[in-house]
Amino acid sequence: MRQTDRTVPRLVSDRLILRPFGMADAPALARITSDPLLLRNLLRTVYPFTVENARDRIRRFQQKSLPVWAIDNGQLIGLIGLAGEFGLWVGRIAWGKGYGEEAARLVIDHAFTEMKMTKLQANPICDNRASCRLMEKLRFTNVGRAQSFCVQRKKVVSLRRYELKNHSA
């Protein structure tokens, strides 16, 4: 078993499979990530996000054994992970269907029960209402603000800092 297989086990819900990324996912990841409405909420992702950019990102996930999953409902619809902080994005085709929350609950449970993490942190851009609402729905606590440069917006943006503590740790 490869190291990435241990770091990124398959997580399954009624509608989703969270699985390790493979190179075959690169075209779909590029297509999802190049959507300007999604991209405006990602701090450091380039536009256009090409298939080669997607391959490079997948290669980095694999080489560094990063806990990042492909969100799959029969097709790749997004990405979720714990690489540095808790974060996710889903393609526009999956918006408003509860997939983000469903995937997040699987990863949070895995992080706290299997990875024995004591705290998760997330930092969505303040005007990304959907992500901020999701953090609150998942019971993350708003612990302040921060600022960071957003490549797509070409300016410094305000972030909401959230954390979720593992109360059983």
Disulfide bonds with the S-S distance in Angstrom:
none
